[in-house]
Amino acid sequence: MVTEGTSVLMRQMTLEQQQIYSAISDAPDKPDLAQNLFRIGRMFEFAFSTFLVMPSKTDLNVSSLIIETNAPAGFYEDLDAISPPKDCYVYDTARCTVLPLVWSAEQTERQFQLINSTPPPSLKHYVGHGATRGIVIPLSSLDGSRHIIRFDGERSPLEQVEINDITMLALHFFQSYDRNRYPLTDNPCGLTERELEIVRWTAHGKTSAEIGVIMSLSDHTVNAYMNNAVKKLDCVNRTQLVAKALRMRVIS
C-alpha cells in the first residue's frame, strides 16, 4: 500500500531510484534482494557493495560475517590476514552510531599523519582494489542485532543529497531483508502458540495470576511457559522478553 509519506518520497527520487525501490519491495527472496543491493552500489558509482553482521570487538575476522557482497573473490579473506576487524576504527565508530559514515583514503591518511602514525594496512588493501572512498551505513535488526551495509570504490566525493539517497535505499533494502527473515505470518523464534499467548498477555501488563485466570492455568504453569519463552529468546527477564518479541514482530 502506498501511503502519503511514501508517495512524497517517491516523487523526490530519480526514476532509477524509484525502480530500485520498487524492485526491492517486490523481490521474492534474498538472492533477488542482493542483486538490488549491488544495483544501488553501481548506481552511485561504487565498485562493490557489502552487507555484513556488525563486527564486535572480539571478532577475529570479517569474512565469516559477510552476508552478501560482490567484492573481488578473496577480498575479505585477504583483509582478515592483514587487519582483524578489532583494529578497524570504522567498525569501532559504527558500533556507536546510527548515522552513515563517509570515508576516503585521503582523509584517513591525513588523520594518521596528524598523530604521526602509519595508516592501517587495511587502507592499502582497499586502495589496491580500487576503493579510495566509501560509505558505511550502520543498521539495527528487528531482533536487536546490528548489521552494516557498505559501498566502496573510486569516485568523486559524495554530495549530501547522495548520502541521503543511498542511505534511504540501503535502509529500504535492509527492511525488506529483515521482513524476509521475520515475516508477520510466521513464528521464527520457536515459541509455541501457548507461549506466544502468554507473552502477548504479559505485553499487555497482565500478571501471572491474571494470565492464569484468563487461560485457565495455574500460576506455576504460566511461569513455566514464561521461563521457556525467556530461554528460547535468550533473554534474562520478562521485560527483555517482551521487548525482543515486539522487535521480532512475533507479537504486536
N, C-alpha and C positions, 0 to 999 in steps of 0.2 A: 504494500500500500504506500502510495506517495503522499507524504504529509506536506503541510505548507512549508515547514523548515527545509525538508528535502528538496522541494520544488525551488526554493530560493537558492539553495546550494547548487543545484544542477544548472541554474541559469548563470551562475558565476563561473562555472567550469568551461574549459575549452571542449570542443567536440570530441577530441581523442580522450580526454579525461572522463567525459561522460560515458563514452563507450567502455572504458575500462571499469568505471564504477558499476555499470550495468552488468558487465561480464562477470565481475566478482560476485555480484548478488545472485547471478544465475548459475554460477559454477557448481556442477553436481558433486564434485569430490575434490580431495586435496591436490591431486596432480593438476587439475584444471586451475585451482586457486594458485598453485605455484607458478604456472605459466603466466598468469596475470601479474603476479609479483615481479617476475622478470621483465614483463612488458612495461611496468611502471618505471623500473630502472632504466630501460632503454629509452623511454620517452624523455627522461631527464638527462640523457647522455652519460649514464654511468655504465662502466664496463661490466660490473657484476653486482648481483643482489643476493643478500644472505638473510635467512630467518633462523634464529637460534634461541636456545634457552639462555637466560641471563647467566653468565659465568659468575660463580661465587668466589670468595677469597681462597677457598680450599680446592677448587678445581685445578687439575694438573694439565688439562688440555681443552682446547676449544672444539676440535674436530668431532668429539663424541657428543657435543651439544648441538650440532648443526641439524636443523630440521629440513630446510630446503636451501640450495644455493646453486648458482650457475658459475661460480668461481672456477678458475682453471683446475684441472684434476690435480690433486695432491697439494693444493694451495694451503689448506688449513693444517694438514698433517705436517708439512714443512714448517709452517709457522709455529706449531707446537714444539718442534725440535729446537727452535732458536729463542722462543719467548713464550713462557707459560702465561695463561690469562691473568694469574695473580699479580703479574708485573705490568699489566696494561693499565695505564692511567685512564684511558677512555672507558673501560668497563668499571673501574672504581668510581668514576663520575656518574656513569649511567645508573649505577645501583642507588644513587642518592637523589635522583631527579625523575620527573615525568616529562621533561622538556627535551626536544630534539637537540642533539649535539653535532655541530658542524666542525669538521677538522680539515686541515690542509698540511701537506708536508712542509711547506714554507713556514707556516705559523709554528708548527711543532719544533722545527729546527731552531727557530728564533727563541722559543721559550727555553730550550735546553742551553742555548748559548748564554742566555741571561744568567743562568745559575752555574755557568762554567762546567757543564756536564755534557756527556755524549748522548745523542739521540738514541732511543732504544733500537735494537736490531730489527724489531718488527716493522719499523718505519721503512727501512731499506728494503725489506721484503715486499711491502706494499708498492713502493715506488718501482721496484724491479718488475712488478707485474702490471705496470701502467696505471697504478692507483695513487694519485697525488692529492686527491681531495675526496671527501665523502661526508655522509650524514648518518648518524646513529640515532635510532628512534626507540626509546625505552617503552615497554608495554606491560600492562598488568592483565592477567587472565581472569576468567570467571572464578577459578578455583584459588586465586590469590598468588599463583606463581608468576614470575617475571620473565619476560622474553625481550628480544631485541630484533628489530629489522634494520639492516644497514645497507647502504648503497655506496659503492666505491668506484672510482675511475679517474679519468683525467679530463677535466672540463673547466670552464670559467667559473669564478666564484658564484655561489648560489645567491640569487636575489631573495629578499624576504618573501615575496609572493610565491616563489618557487618552493621555499622551505615550507610555507603554509600548505601549498597544494600537494606536495609529495608526502607530507606528514598526514594529511587528511586521507589520501588514498591508501597509505600504509595502515592507518587505523581501521579503515573500512575492510581491507584485506584481513587484518587480524580479528576483527569482529566476526567475519564470516568463518574464519578458521576455527575460532573458539565455539561458535554455534554448531559447527560441524562436529566438534568433539563432544559438546554438551547440548544436544537438541532438546527442546522443551518437552517433546513427547517421549523421551527415553529416560531411563534411570541409570546413568553412567557410574553411580557411586556404589552400587551393590547393596543398597538398603532394601529391606523387604517392604511390602506395602504397609504392614503394621508399624514398622519402624518409621517410615515416612510420615504416617498419620500422627504418630506421637511427636515427631519433630515439628510438624505443622502446628499442632496444638500448643507446643512449647513456644513457638514463634509468636503465637497469639497471646502469650502471657499466662497460660494455664499452668498450675502446679501439678505434680504427680498425682495428688489426691483428686484434683478436679478432672484430670485426664482419665483416671481410673473410673470415675463415675460416668463420664461421657462414653467410654469404650467398654464398660462393664468388666474392668480388670482390677486386680488388686494393686496397691501401691508398689509392692515388691515386683510384680510382673512389669509394670510400667517402667520402673527403674532399671530392670534387666534389659528391656528393649532399648532404653535410652543409653545405657552403658555400651551395648553392642554398637549402636549408631556412632557414639563418640569414638570407639576404637576403629570402626570401618573408615571414618573420615579423618583419622589421625589427628584428633582434637584432644584438648585437655579438660574441657568442661562443656556444659550445656550452652553457655553464651557463645563460645567459639564455634560449636557445632551448628547452631542456628545461623550464625553469620556466614559460615562456609557453605551451608546448604543453600542459602539465599544467593551467594555469589555464583554457585554452580547451577543455579536456577532449577534445582530439583524440587524446591518448594517456592511458593510465591505468596 
